[in-house]
């Protein structure tokens, strides 16, 4: 397990870099996030439909969402 912490940090850094590169491009909002964040904040923010983003060093794609703005309060 030597270097496992470094590998986790490297994976997070790669994902962050790819999200940063995707934000504001190809019609996306200036802020994009992962499915995990979207699932926690979907009641508070409006998101674009999901799309897949290939991330260097990973098998498969990461599901991402663009953040369109705050959701309006009910009532």
FENUR-V238214 format. One record per helix or strand of 2 or more residues. SS is the DSSP state (H for helix, E for strand). FROM is the first residue (numbers start at 1). TO is the last residue. Records with the same first field share a line. If there is no record, write none. Layout:
SS->FROM-TO, FROM-TO
This chain:
H->4-22, 35-41
E->32-34, 45-47, 51-54, 61-70
